[in-house]
Amino acid sequence: MALRFEHRATDADAGIVDRVWRTSSDAEKTMTSVARTCCHLIVTRTPGQLLVTLRGPETRATTAPVPPDAEFLGIRLTLGAVLRPHPATSIVDSDVSFPVTRSGRVIIGGADWETPTYENVEQFVRRLRDAGLVVPSRLAGPEPDRHLSTRTRERHHRAVTGLTQTAVTQIDRANAAATMLRDGLDWRAVVDTLGYFDQAHLAHALRRFVGHTARGLGTGDDPTMSFLYKTDPRPGS
């Protein structure tokens, strides 16, 4: 059975959290982890074990194990937001785990915190913000100085997000395409809507960033894959 995701917006401070989601597994399996532009704090609960992991941006689709009888909570940070001391640049295509106490509290920044739940993510994020451990994205706010060179703006973007602007646009667009195909839209409409050159261009992007073909996504077989939700119609924004 495929993973079923529940998700919601959050009223945590702007520039810090983009989305909150949760799901659970009923049996041991594998899933396709699609490429992502943002960092995720993921809480995994299995019988007798609690794991808290910060996953960095992912530049390609990979296969990931899914333990049985597990509950997952995901906190998707805004593009460029930082959970100290782990900027996105240090964990691209990687992750870091946080220690957990015997009482089930997570240690971040040398202090122990109540492990968040789906219902209290906002309080958890605000406490980390007040402690200076989570920092809003430096990409938020006014448009960058137009007098800066393209190279300087690109260097700033990569220093904040760990990715080039082109990579962010490509990954966001592929995720949007996958979502549209799973919703039953024909590949031709996806190509026209998202600005792919042709079917081959779309197919290459899906293989690289999503790990599935347009046909596989559109058949209704519901492949087991990491969370896809409707993204901004302007990829990279």
N, CA, C and O of each residue as an XYZ file, in Angstrom:
948
protein
N       0.842     -1.195      0.000
C       0.000      0.000      0.000
C       0.877      1.245      0.000
O       1.840      1.321      0.763
N       0.552      2.242     -0.863
C       1.351      3.459     -0.956
C       1.174      4.313      0.287
O       0.161      4.228      0.981
N       2.184      5.142      0.556
C       2.094      6.057      1.680
C       1.042      7.130      1.382
O       0.994      7.677      0.280
N       0.213      7.418      2.367
C      -0.803      8.454      2.228
C      -0.414      9.630      3.119
O      -0.211      9.471      4.322
N      -0.313     10.812      2.511
C       0.164     11.976      3.239
C      -0.972     12.920      3.600
O      -1.874     13.182      2.805
N      -0.895     13.422      4.829
C      -1.755     14.515      5.266
C      -0.857     15.723      5.432
O       0.253     15.607      5.952
N      -1.322     16.875      4.999
C      -0.460     18.045      5.108
C      -1.296     19.293      5.347
O      -2.499     19.325      5.090
N      -0.624     20.307      5.841
C      -1.304     21.567      6.131
C      -0.312     22.725      6.056
O       0.903     22.548      6.145
N      -0.885     23.916      5.889
C      -0.071     25.120      5.988
C       0.228     25.368      7.460
O      -0.335     24.709      8.334
N       1.108     26.311      7.729
C       1.464     26.637      9.108
C       1.491     28.137      9.284
O       1.837     28.875      8.361
N       1.123     28.590     10.475
C       1.171     30.027     10.755
C       2.439     30.404     11.507
O       2.515     31.459     12.136
N       3.455     29.504     11.429
C       4.763     29.869     11.987
C       5.309     31.075     11.219
O       4.811     31.412     10.145
N       6.326     31.715     11.775
C       6.841     32.944     11.181
C       7.146     32.761      9.703
O       7.684     31.735      9.286
N       6.790     33.781      8.913
C       7.079     33.752      7.488
C       8.583     33.624      7.273
O       9.377     34.186      8.027
N       8.960     32.891      6.255
C      10.371     32.727      5.942
C      11.051     31.593      6.672
O      12.259     31.403      6.532
N      10.271     30.809      7.478
C      10.879     29.712      8.221
C      10.322     28.354      7.807
O      11.084     27.474      7.406
N       9.012     28.169      7.896
C       8.387     26.874      7.583
C       7.432     27.033      6.413
O       6.618     27.955      6.375
N       7.546     26.123      5.467
C       6.726     26.161      4.265
C       5.495     25.261      4.393
O       4.404     25.629      3.957
N       5.676     24.078      4.992
C       4.592     23.094      5.035
C       4.883     22.068      6.126
O       6.039     21.837      6.480
N       3.830     21.459      6.651
C       3.948     20.384      7.630
C       3.175     19.178      7.099
O       2.057     19.325      6.603
N       3.765     17.992      7.201
C       3.078     16.796      6.705
C       3.312     15.619      7.651
O       4.215     15.641      8.487
N       2.475     14.591      7.497
C       2.664     13.363      8.250
C       2.134     12.193      7.431
O       1.273     12.352      6.566
N       2.672     11.014      7.729
C       2.227      9.787      7.093
C       2.656      8.617      7.977
O       3.337      8.811      8.983
N       2.262      7.425      7.603
C       2.646      6.229      8.362
C       2.779      5.058      7.414
O       2.210      5.056      6.323
N       3.540      4.056      7.844
C       3.736      2.846      7.038
C       3.128      1.659      7.770
O       3.103      1.617      9.000
N       2.636      0.690      6.993
C       2.060     -0.508      7.597
C       2.937     -1.736      7.399
O       2.694     -2.779      8.006
N       3.961     -1.616      6.548
C       4.836     -2.755      6.274
C       6.177     -2.234      5.779
O       6.285     -1.087      5.345
N       7.188     -3.075      5.847
C       8.510     -2.701      5.346
C       8.462     -2.606      3.837
O       7.896     -3.474      3.173
N       9.056     -1.552      3.289
C       9.028     -1.335      1.848
C      10.130     -0.346      1.488
O      10.910      0.075      2.341
N      10.177      0.009      0.232
C      11.050      1.095     -0.210
C      10.181      2.129     -0.918
O       9.067      1.837     -1.354
N      10.709      3.326     -1.019
C       9.989      4.366     -1.740
C      10.987      5.186     -2.549
O      12.191      5.154     -2.294
N      10.471      5.912     -3.518
C      11.286      6.837     -4.271
C      11.267      8.181     -3.570
O      10.208      8.781     -3.386
N      12.442      8.651     -3.180
C      12.573      9.973     -2.576
C      12.883     10.957     -3.698
O      13.963     10.907     -4.288
N      11.947     11.847     -3.994
C      12.113     12.761     -5.121
C      13.034     13.906     -4.733
O      13.235     14.188     -3.552
N      13.592     14.561     -5.747
C      14.474     15.696     -5.507
C      13.713     16.824     -4.808
O      12.528     17.039     -5.064
N      14.411     17.541     -3.922
C      13.794     18.615     -3.146
C      14.741     19.812     -3.071
O      15.961     19.649     -3.057
N      14.168     21.008     -3.025
C      14.996     22.218     -2.950
C      15.198     22.697     -1.524
O      16.126     23.462     -1.261
N      14.346     22.262     -0.589
C      14.371     22.781      0.780
C      14.821     21.710      1.771
O      14.797     20.516      1.470
N      15.225     22.152      2.938
C      15.556     21.224      4.022
C      14.281     20.773      4.721
O      13.313     21.528      4.822
N      14.293     19.527      5.203
C      13.178     18.972      5.965
C      13.682     18.467      7.313
O      14.696     17.774      7.381
N      12.981     18.811      8.372
C      13.201     18.169      9.667
C      12.185     17.038      9.756
O      10.978     17.276      9.706
N      12.673     15.807      9.888
C      11.794     14.641      9.853
C      11.891     13.883     11.172
O      12.977     13.519     11.622
N      10.736     13.658     11.774
C      10.631     12.885     13.008
C      10.050     11.517     12.649
O       8.947     11.428     12.109
N      10.793     10.457     12.950
C      10.359      9.091     12.648
C      10.187      8.326     13.949
O      11.121      8.209     14.741
N       8.983      7.807     14.162
C       8.691      7.013     15.362
C       8.386      5.581     14.938
O       7.460      5.333     14.166
N       9.176      4.647     15.452
C       8.934      3.224     15.268
C       8.828      2.599     16.653
O       9.218      3.231     17.635
N       8.313      1.382     16.760
C       8.203      0.757     18.082
C       9.547      0.754     18.817
O      10.489      0.086     18.390
N       9.633      1.492     19.908
C      10.842      1.514     20.718
C      11.937      2.430     20.231
O      13.036      2.405     20.783
N      11.679      3.254     19.200
C      12.748      4.111     18.681
C      12.184      5.434     18.175
O      11.093      5.493     17.608
N      12.956      6.490     18.396
C      12.622      7.825     17.915
C      13.835      8.390     17.200
O      14.926      8.432     17.767
N      13.656      8.822     15.965
C      14.736      9.416     15.177
C      14.310     10.816     14.747
O      13.173     11.026     14.326
N      15.236     11.775     14.856
C      14.991     13.131     14.388
C      16.136     13.502     13.448
O      17.298     13.528     13.853
N      15.803     13.784     12.208
C      16.811     13.966     11.166
C      16.528     15.229     10.370
O      15.377     15.529     10.053
N      17.583     15.966     10.049
C      17.473     17.101      9.136
C      18.019     16.666      7.791
O      19.203     16.352      7.665
N      17.157     16.649      6.789
C      17.572     16.273      5.444
C      17.775     17.522      4.615
O      16.959     18.443      4.635
N      18.880     17.539      3.882
C      19.189     18.689      3.059
C      18.511     18.622      1.710
O      17.767     17.681      1.433
N      18.761     19.612      0.863
C      18.224     19.584     -0.503
C      18.693     18.322     -1.222
O      19.808     17.851     -0.999
N      17.843     17.784     -2.079
C      18.163     16.573     -2.833
C      18.144     16.897     -4.315
O      17.146     17.399     -4.831
N      19.242     16.612     -5.001
C      19.392     17.027     -6.390
C      19.005     15.940     -7.391
O      19.112     16.141     -8.601
N      18.557     14.794     -6.889
C      18.144     13.708     -7.783
C      17.233     12.765     -7.000
O      17.220     12.770     -5.769
N      16.487     11.974     -7.725
C      15.621     10.982     -7.080
C      16.464      9.797     -6.617
O      17.385      9.375     -7.315
N      16.148      9.267     -5.446
C      16.855      8.108     -4.906
C      15.840      7.130     -4.328
O      14.668      7.465     -4.159
N      16.296      5.926     -4.028
C      15.448      4.928     -3.379
C      15.769      4.893     -1.893
O      16.934      4.802     -1.506
N      14.739      4.963     -1.062
C      14.931      5.012      0.386
C      14.129      3.907      1.057
O      13.017      3.607      0.623
N      14.680      3.285      2.125
C      13.929      2.257      2.848
C      12.839      2.887      3.714
O      12.988      4.006      4.206
N      11.754      2.160      3.887
C      10.664      2.588      4.766
C      10.453      1.493      5.802
O      10.060      0.384      5.438
N      10.703      1.768      7.093
C      10.535      0.734      8.121
C       9.054      0.441      8.349
O       8.205      1.290      8.076
N       8.741     -0.753      8.845
C       7.335     -1.086      9.130
C       6.836     -0.394     10.383
O       7.617     -0.046     11.269
N       5.528     -0.198     10.448
C       4.880      0.360     11.646
C       5.534      1.656     12.097
O       5.782      1.858     13.286
N       5.809      2.527     11.143
C       6.478      3.796     11.439
C       5.525      4.964     11.225
O       4.662      4.931     10.347
N       5.697      5.995     12.043
C       4.971      7.245     11.877
C       5.979      8.341     11.558
O       7.013      8.456     12.216
N       5.671      9.145     10.547
C       6.588     10.184     10.096
C       5.929     11.554     10.222
O       4.760     11.729      9.878
N       6.692     12.513     10.715
C       6.294     13.914     10.725
C       7.354     14.689      9.972
O       8.544     14.531     10.244
N       6.946     15.522      9.032
C       7.887     16.323      8.270
C       7.614     17.808      8.406
O       6.470     18.249      8.298
N       8.664     18.576      8.642
C       8.573     20.036      8.695
C       9.451     20.558      7.565
O      10.679     20.509      7.639
N       8.808     21.054      6.530
C       9.550     21.558      5.371
C       9.900     23.017      5.612
O       9.013     23.865      5.710
N      11.198     23.311      5.709
C      11.639     24.686      5.888
C      11.501     25.457      4.584
O      11.551     24.876      3.500
N      11.330     26.755      4.696
C      11.286     27.614      3.529
C      12.641     27.589      2.814
O      13.682     27.419      3.448
N      12.615     27.757      1.508
C      13.857     27.777      0.743
C      14.815     28.812      1.324
O      14.520     30.007      1.336
N      15.966     28.339      1.806
C      16.981     29.230      2.360
C      16.947     29.377      3.863
O      17.879     29.941      4.436
N      15.892     28.882      4.540
C      15.861     28.929      6.003
C      16.923     27.982      6.561
O      17.248     26.970      5.940
N      17.459     28.315      7.727
C      18.587     27.563      8.300
C      18.233     27.052      9.684
O      17.706     27.794     10.514
N      18.524     25.783      9.928
C      18.473     25.228     11.276
C      19.923     25.061     11.730
O      20.624     24.156     11.278
N      20.354     25.928     12.610
C      21.753     25.935     13.027
C      22.095     24.695     13.856
O      21.262     24.182     14.603
N      23.338     24.226     13.710
C      24.442     24.784     12.913
C      24.606     24.076     11.569
O      25.730     23.755     11.182
N      23.516     23.826     10.853
C      23.569     23.008      9.639
C      22.953     23.745      8.448
O      21.803     23.484      8.095
N      23.701     24.662      7.823
C      23.185     25.333      6.626
C      22.971     24.336      5.499
O      23.578     23.265      5.472
N      22.105     24.704      4.577
C      21.786     23.802      3.474
C      23.027     23.386      2.691
O      23.108     22.258      2.207
N      23.986     24.288      2.567
C      25.182     23.972      1.788
C      25.946     22.782      2.359
O      26.654     22.094      1.623
N      25.810     22.526      3.674
C      26.573     21.453      4.318
C      25.877     20.093      4.234
O      26.478     19.073      4.570
N      24.619     20.068      3.791
C      23.879     18.799      3.789
C      23.152     18.549      2.468
O      22.141     17.847      2.449
N      23.645     19.105      1.373
C      23.060     18.789      0.069
C      23.242     17.298     -0.205
O      24.348     16.772     -0.080
N      22.158     16.619     -0.579
C      22.164     15.176     -0.818
C      22.684     14.404      0.399
O      23.340     13.371      0.262
N      22.380     14.921      1.581
C      22.838     14.286      2.807
C      21.860     14.606      3.924
O      20.817     15.219      3.695
N      22.204     14.186      5.134
C      21.365     14.485      6.291
C      22.208     14.432      7.554
O      23.346     13.963      7.546
N      21.624     14.922      8.637
C      22.280     14.875      9.936
C      21.222     14.504     10.966
O      20.096     15.001     10.917
N      21.590     13.619     11.910
C      20.654     13.187     12.947
C      20.952     13.902     14.257
O      22.107     14.180     14.576
N      19.902     14.195     15.008
C      20.038     14.849     16.300
C      19.892     13.817     17.412
O      19.085     12.896     17.293
N      20.663     13.956     18.494
C      20.511     13.032     19.623
C      19.114     13.157     20.244
O      18.491     14.218     20.209
N      18.651     12.054     20.806
C      17.351     12.015     21.475
C      17.562     11.470     22.886
O      18.275     10.483     23.071
N      16.947     12.106     23.880
C      17.100     11.660     25.260
C      16.218     10.443     25.525
O      15.342     10.113     24.726
N      16.460      9.784     26.650
C      15.660      8.619     27.016
C      14.193      8.976     27.220
O      13.308      8.137     27.059
N      13.952     10.227     27.575
C      12.573     10.663     27.798
C      11.889     11.119     26.511
O      10.736     11.551     26.534
N      12.612     11.019     25.377
C      12.000     11.346     24.099
C      12.077     12.802     23.700
O      11.247     13.274     22.923
N      13.059     13.525     24.218
C      13.274     14.911     23.823
C      14.469     14.973     22.870
O      15.396     14.169     22.970
N      14.439     15.932     21.948
C      15.482     16.030     20.939
C      16.465     17.119     21.334
O      16.062     18.178     21.815
N      17.754     16.867     21.134
C      18.797     17.820     21.500
C      19.246     18.577     20.253
O      19.792     17.994     19.317
N      19.004     19.877     20.263
C      19.401     20.761     19.162
C      20.111     21.964     19.769
O      19.581     22.612     20.671
N      21.296     22.259     19.282
C      22.029     23.416     19.794
C      22.454     23.279     21.244
O      22.604     24.282     21.942
N      22.650     22.048     21.709
C      23.101     21.823     23.069
C      22.007     21.818     24.110
O      22.287     21.591     25.287
N      20.754     22.063     23.711
C      19.625     22.052     24.652
C      18.623     20.999     24.197
O      18.536     20.675     23.013
N      17.865     20.469     25.161
C      16.861     19.480     24.784
C      15.494     20.143     24.661
O      15.130     21.018     25.448
N      14.749     19.701     23.651
C      13.464     20.295     23.305
C      12.401     19.199     23.219
O      12.692     18.053     22.877
N      11.163     19.579     23.538
C      10.067     18.649     23.347
C       9.955     18.312     21.874
O       9.876     19.208     21.033
N       9.949     17.021     21.554
C       9.869     16.605     20.156
C       8.524     17.043     19.576
O       7.482     16.789     20.180
N       8.535     17.698     18.414
C       7.287     18.249     17.879
C       6.310     17.172     17.429
O       6.693     16.047     17.105
N       5.042     17.551     17.419
C       3.978     16.734     16.854
C       3.342     17.518     15.713
O       3.642     18.694     15.509
N       2.468     16.859     14.981
C       1.772     17.507     13.869
C       0.991     18.729     14.356
O       0.850     19.715     13.633
N       0.491     18.653     15.579
C      -0.368     19.714     16.098
C       0.400     20.895     16.681
O      -0.132     22.005     16.713
N       1.646     20.691     17.148
C       2.326     21.796     17.847
C       3.609     22.260     17.167
O       4.503     22.795     17.824
N       3.700     22.061     15.877
C       4.899     22.477     15.138
C       5.175     23.963     15.327
O       6.328     24.364     15.490
N       4.130     24.781     15.307
C       4.321     26.228     15.423
C       5.037     26.606     16.716
O       5.963     27.418     16.704
N       4.606     26.014     17.835
C       5.258     26.315     19.114
C       6.716     25.868     19.108
O       7.590     26.577     19.608
N       6.975     24.701     18.547
C       8.335     24.173     18.471
C       9.231     25.108     17.662
O      10.346     25.421     18.080
N       8.745     25.549     16.513
C       9.543     26.421     15.650
C       9.797     27.764     16.319
O      10.899     28.306     16.226
N       8.789     28.305     16.992
C       8.977     29.601     17.661
C      10.016     29.513     18.780
O      10.794     30.444     18.983
N      10.027     28.402     19.496
C      11.029     28.242     20.560
C      12.436     28.193     19.971
O      13.362     28.799     20.510
N      12.592     27.473     18.868
C      13.903     27.426     18.218
C      14.296     28.800     17.679
O      15.454     29.205     17.777
N      13.332     29.506     17.114
C      13.617     30.859     16.618
C      14.062     31.769     17.744
O      15.044     32.497     17.601
N      13.350     31.738     18.868
C      13.693     32.610     19.996
C      15.074     32.275     20.557
O      15.742     33.140     21.122
N      15.504     31.013     20.401
C      16.829     30.601     20.869
C      17.912     30.861     19.819
O      19.087     30.575     20.045
N      17.506     31.403     18.676
C      18.466     31.699     17.621
C      18.919     30.485     16.840
O      19.931     30.548     16.141
N      18.188     29.370     16.942
C      18.604     28.138     16.280
C      17.990     27.955     14.896
O      18.534     27.227     14.066
N      16.874     28.605     14.649
C      16.291     28.561     13.312
C      16.209     29.990     12.807
O      15.724     30.884     13.501
N      16.694     30.193     11.580
C      16.858     31.537     11.028
C      16.064     31.649      9.732
O      16.199     30.791      8.859
N      15.240     32.687      9.584
C      14.463     32.849      8.347
C      15.360     32.950      7.126
O      16.537     33.302      7.215
N      14.774     32.634      5.997
C      15.510     32.679      4.738
C      15.965     34.098      4.420
O      15.197     35.052      4.548
N      17.195     34.221      4.013
C      17.706     35.518      3.567
C      17.279     35.839      2.148
O      17.603     36.902      1.620
N      16.546     34.911      1.527
C      16.011     35.182      0.197
C      14.691     35.928      0.278
O      14.244     36.505     -0.714
N      14.051     35.923      1.463
C      12.766     36.585      1.633
C      12.956     38.098      1.668
O      14.045     38.596      1.952
N      11.879     38.814      1.376
C      11.929     40.260      1.474
C      12.034     40.925      0.127
O      11.574     40.370     -0.870
N      12.638     42.120      0.069
C      12.683     42.898     -1.165
C      13.467     42.196     -2.264
O      14.270     41.298     -2.007
N      13.219     42.621     -3.479
C      13.978     42.108     -4.621
C      15.449     42.431     -4.429
O      15.784     43.482     -3.882
N      16.360     41.517     -4.884
C      17.788     41.801     -4.750
C      18.187     43.068     -5.507
O      17.542     43.456     -6.481
N      19.234     43.686     -5.052
C      19.729     44.910     -5.678
C      19.993     44.663     -7.162
O      20.819     43.824     -7.522
N      19.293     45.395     -8.010
C      19.433     45.186     -9.451
C      20.794     45.627     -9.970
O      21.167     45.316    -11.100
N      21.532     46.353     -9.137
C      22.864     46.780     -9.569
C      23.893     45.665     -9.394
O      24.994     45.748     -9.938
N      23.546     44.628     -8.643
C      24.462     43.504     -8.479
C      24.534     42.702     -9.770
O      23.556     42.605    -10.512
N      25.689     42.139    -10.025
C      25.851     41.337    -11.228
C      25.105     40.016    -11.098
O      24.816     39.558     -9.992
N      24.802     39.418    -12.227
C      24.141     38.111    -12.219
C      24.982     37.093    -11.466
O      24.447     36.254    -10.741
N      26.282     37.162    -11.634
C      27.178     36.219    -10.954
C      27.116     36.413     -9.439
O      27.118     35.435     -8.692
N      27.062     37.655     -8.983
C      26.991     37.922     -7.539
C      25.674     37.415     -6.967
O      25.666     36.807     -5.897
N      24.560     37.652     -7.659
C      23.262     37.169     -7.183
C      23.231     35.644     -7.147
O      22.672     35.048     -6.228
N      23.835     35.024     -8.152
C      23.875     33.559     -8.196
C      24.718     33.015     -7.047
O      24.357     32.012     -6.432
N      25.833     33.670     -6.759
C      26.699     33.228     -5.665
C      25.969     33.345     -4.330
O      26.088     32.463     -3.480
N      25.217     34.423     -4.141
C      24.443     34.605     -2.910
C      23.368     33.524     -2.796
O      23.176     32.952     -1.723
N      22.676     33.247     -3.884
C      21.617     32.230     -3.869
C      22.184     30.864     -3.508
O      21.591     30.139     -2.710
N      23.308     30.512     -4.079
C      23.900     29.208     -3.798
C      24.417     29.134     -2.367
O      24.333     28.082     -1.732
N      24.951     30.237     -1.853
C      25.447     30.250     -0.475
C      24.310     30.064      0.520
O      24.513     29.490      1.589
N      23.119     30.541      0.183
C      21.973     30.437      1.082
C      21.269     29.093      0.960
O      20.911     28.487      1.969
N      21.068     28.625     -0.266
C      20.236     27.433     -0.493
C      21.023     26.155     -0.733
O      20.479     25.060     -0.581
N      22.297     26.273     -1.105
C      23.076     25.101     -1.478
C      22.870     24.691     -2.908
O      23.495     23.736     -3.370
N      21.999     25.394     -3.636
C      21.670     25.048     -5.011
C      21.760     26.287     -5.898
O      21.605     27.412     -5.425
N      22.009     26.070     -7.176
C      21.940     27.175     -8.122
C      20.474     27.516     -8.390
O      19.583     26.704     -8.140
N      20.238     28.712     -8.894
C      18.871     29.096     -9.241
C      18.307     28.181    -10.326
O      17.120     27.856    -10.315
N      19.152     27.772    -11.252
C      18.706     26.867    -12.306
C      18.264     25.537    -11.726
O      17.233     24.997    -12.127
N      19.044     24.993    -10.772
C      18.683     23.716    -10.157
C      17.356     23.822     -9.420
O      16.531     22.913     -9.509
N      17.134     24.910     -8.695
C      15.870     25.102     -7.985
C      14.708     25.109     -8.958
O      13.690     24.459     -8.719
N      14.853     25.840    -10.056
C      13.786     25.897    -11.052
C      13.518     24.527    -11.659
O      12.360     24.143    -11.822
N      14.567     23.782    -11.995
C      14.399     22.458    -12.601
C      13.709     21.483    -11.651
O      12.822     20.735    -12.063
N      14.114     21.491    -10.384
C      13.541     20.558     -9.411
C      12.084     20.907     -9.128
O      11.225     20.025     -9.112
N      11.805     22.187     -8.907
C      10.428     22.600     -8.652
C       9.526     22.285     -9.846
O       8.384     21.860     -9.672
N      10.038     22.492    -11.039
C       9.230     22.238    -12.227
C       8.946     20.752    -12.385
O       7.832     20.373    -12.745
N       9.931     19.910    -12.124
C       9.720     18.463    -12.228
C       8.712     17.980    -11.196
O       7.880     17.122    -11.491
N       8.784     18.526     -9.984
C       7.800     18.170     -8.958
C       6.400     18.615     -9.357
O       5.428     17.884     -9.161
N       6.302     19.810     -9.916
C       5.002     20.290    -10.390
C       4.474     19.397    -11.511
O       3.282     19.089    -11.553
N       5.355     18.983    -12.416
C       4.941     18.110    -13.517
C       4.435     16.775    -12.994
O       3.413     16.267    -13.455
N       5.153     16.205    -12.027
C       4.732     14.922    -11.466
C       3.366     15.021    -10.808
O       2.531     14.128    -10.952
N       3.144     16.110    -10.086
C       1.853     16.307     -9.428
C       0.736     16.428    -10.452
O      -0.337     15.853    -10.273
N       0.978     17.162    -11.512
C      -0.033     17.340    -12.557
C      -0.351     16.015    -13.250
O      -1.510     15.727    -13.548
N       0.675     15.218    -13.501
C       0.468     13.919    -14.144
C      -0.309     12.978    -13.229
O      -1.184     12.249    -13.697
N      -0.006     12.982    -11.937
C      -0.735     12.137    -10.993
C      -2.190     12.586    -10.862
O      -3.063     11.791    -10.514
N      -2.444     13.861    -11.142
C      -3.820     14.356    -11.119
C      -4.570     14.044    -12.403
O      -5.745     14.384    -12.540
N      -3.877     13.384    -13.363
C      -4.547     12.941    -14.577
C      -4.366     13.832    -15.789
O      -4.984     13.583    -16.824
N      -3.531     14.875    -15.694
C      -3.316     15.759    -16.834
C      -2.457     15.056    -17.885
O      -1.515     14.341    -17.544
N      -2.779     15.255    -19.140
C      -2.021     14.650    -20.239
C      -0.630     15.271    -20.326
O      -0.455     16.453    -20.028
N       0.366     14.470    -20.737
C       1.737     14.965    -20.781
C       1.881     16.174    -21.704
O       2.720     17.040    -21.458
N       1.081     16.241    -22.752
C       1.169     17.375    -23.675
C       0.787     18.674    -22.975
O       1.416     19.712    -23.184
N      -0.242     18.606    -22.147
C      -0.649     19.792    -21.390
C       0.421     20.183    -20.380
O       0.643     21.370    -20.139
N       1.089     19.188    -19.782
C       2.162     19.471    -18.833
C       3.318     20.169    -19.532
O       3.862     21.146    -19.018
N       3.687     19.677    -20.687
C       4.765     20.290    -21.477
C       4.433     21.751    -21.784
O       5.275     22.632    -21.612
N       3.199     22.005    -22.239
C       2.797     23.366    -22.600
C       2.731     24.274    -21.375
O       3.168     25.423    -21.428
N       2.190     23.764    -20.284
C       1.993     24.590    -19.089
C       3.305     24.969    -18.426
O       3.473     26.104    -17.978
N       4.242     24.020    -18.359
C       5.475     24.234    -17.601
C       6.677     24.615    -18.466
O       7.768     24.853    -17.947
N       6.477     24.673    -19.776
C       7.540     25.179    -20.631
C       8.631     24.196    -20.997
O       9.746     24.606    -21.320
N       8.330     22.887    -20.955
C       9.292     21.906    -21.454
C       9.338     21.991    -22.978
O       8.368     22.394    -23.621
N      10.480     21.605    -23.543
C      10.613     21.686    -24.995
C       9.714     20.672    -25.694
O       9.040     20.985    -26.675
N       9.720     19.441    -25.161
C       8.964     18.372    -25.799
C       8.840     17.202    -24.822
O       9.224     17.319    -23.659
N       8.315     16.100    -25.283
C       8.120     14.934    -24.423
C       9.449     14.398    -23.895
O       9.535     13.986    -22.738
N      10.483     14.403    -24.734
C      11.787     13.884    -24.315
C      12.375     14.732    -23.180
O      12.962     14.204    -22.235
N      12.209     16.044    -23.290
C      12.707     16.949    -22.242
C      11.999     16.674    -20.923
O      12.639     16.616    -19.873
N      10.678     16.505    -20.972
C       9.904     16.170    -19.770
C      10.343     14.827    -19.205
O      10.537     14.691    -17.997
N      10.499     13.831    -20.080
C      10.870     12.490    -19.629
C      12.218     12.495    -18.912
O      12.380     11.838    -17.883
N      13.177     13.231    -19.450
C      14.506     13.304    -18.833
C      14.414     13.925    -17.440
O      15.037     13.433    -16.499
N      13.641     15.004    -17.304
C      13.492     15.667    -16.014
C      12.824     14.749    -15.000
O      13.240     14.702    -13.842
N      11.794     14.018    -15.418
C      11.093     13.119    -14.498
C      12.004     11.992    -14.028
O      12.008     11.652    -12.845
N      12.771     11.414    -14.938
C      13.688     10.331    -14.549
C      14.717     10.837    -13.544
O      15.009     10.161    -12.557
N      15.259     12.007    -13.789
C      16.330     12.529    -12.942
C      15.829     12.990    -11.577
O      16.428     12.670    -10.551
N      14.730     13.741    -11.567
C      14.306     14.390    -10.326
C      13.179     13.674     -9.593
O      13.024     13.851     -8.385
N      12.390     12.870    -10.298
C      11.230     12.221     -9.681
C      11.376     10.706     -9.646
O      10.790     10.051     -8.784
N      12.147     10.141    -10.569
C      12.385      8.696    -10.554
C      11.269      7.866    -11.142
O      11.246      6.649    -10.956
N      10.332      8.497    -11.854
C       9.239      7.775    -12.498
C       8.971      8.383    -13.860
O       9.299      9.543    -14.109
N       8.375      7.593    -14.740
C       8.024      8.079    -16.065
C       6.652      8.751    -16.033
O       5.875      8.573    -15.095
N       6.376      9.526    -17.083
C       5.059     10.155    -17.190
C       3.967      9.093    -17.245
O       2.906      9.266    -16.645
N       4.211      8.013    -17.947
C       3.211      6.941    -18.043
C       2.966      6.314    -16.675
O       1.822      6.073    -16.289
N       4.055      6.050    -15.944
C       3.904      5.445    -14.628
C       3.151      6.336    -13.660
O       2.379      5.848    -12.834
N       3.372      7.649    -13.756
C       2.682      8.585    -12.872
C       1.218      8.746    -13.238
O       0.375      9.022    -12.384
N       0.929      8.569    -14.521
C      -0.424      8.828    -14.983
C      -1.334      7.629    -15.040
O      -2.503      7.765    -15.403
N      -0.826      6.427    -14.686
C      -1.642      5.221    -14.799
C      -2.579      5.019    -13.623
O      -3.501      4.205    -13.687
N      -2.343      5.765    -12.542
C      -3.166      5.561    -11.355
C      -2.677      4.433    -10.474
O      -3.345      4.074     -9.505
N      -1.496      3.853    -10.799
C      -0.950      2.770     -9.973
C      -0.413      3.297     -8.651
O      -0.137      2.522     -7.735
N      -0.262      4.628     -8.547
C       0.136      5.279     -7.295
C       1.446      4.733     -6.752
O       1.455      4.113     -5.689
N       2.566      4.949     -7.463
C       3.853      4.461     -6.979
C       4.191      5.047     -5.622
O       3.837      6.186     -5.315
N       4.884      4.251     -4.809
C       5.257      4.716     -3.475
C       6.420      5.689     -3.596
O       7.519      5.313     -4.007
N       6.172      6.920     -3.241
C       7.175      7.955     -3.385
C       6.988      8.995     -2.294
O       5.940      9.076     -1.652
N       8.048      9.798     -2.101
C       7.968     10.820     -1.060
C       6.952     11.880     -1.448
O       6.475     11.932     -2.582
N       6.643     12.703     -0.496
C       5.507     13.607     -0.563
C       5.553     14.552     -1.762
O       6.524     15.283     -1.955
N       4.497     14.526     -2.556
C       4.299     15.510     -3.613
C       3.038     16.300     -3.292
O       1.992     15.712     -3.018
N       3.126     17.612     -3.322
C       1.915     18.407     -3.195
C       1.973     19.540     -4.207
O       3.040     19.855     -4.733
N       0.859     20.133     -4.472
C       0.791     21.170     -5.483
C       1.726     22.318     -5.136
O       1.683     22.861     -4.032
N       2.567     22.675     -6.092
C       3.544     23.724     -5.895
C       3.093     24.996     -6.593
O       2.100     25.000     -7.320
N       3.837     26.083     -6.364
C       3.539     27.334     -7.026
C       3.599     27.131     -8.535
O       4.513     26.468     -9.025
N       2.641     27.688     -9.286
C       2.660     27.503    -10.743
C       3.873     28.111    -11.410
O       4.129     27.856    -12.587
N       4.624     28.913    -10.673
C       5.865     29.486    -11.219
C       7.043     28.792    -10.561
O       7.521     29.249     -9.523
N       7.528     27.689    -11.144
C       8.613     26.926    -10.515
C       9.795     27.830    -10.184
O      10.170     28.717    -10.951
N      10.373     27.565     -8.993
C      11.512     28.350     -8.551
C      11.138     29.543     -7.721
O      12.013     30.209     -7.167
N       9.835     29.840     -7.617
C       9.428     31.003     -6.839
C       9.270     30.643     -5.383
O       8.929     31.501     -4.569
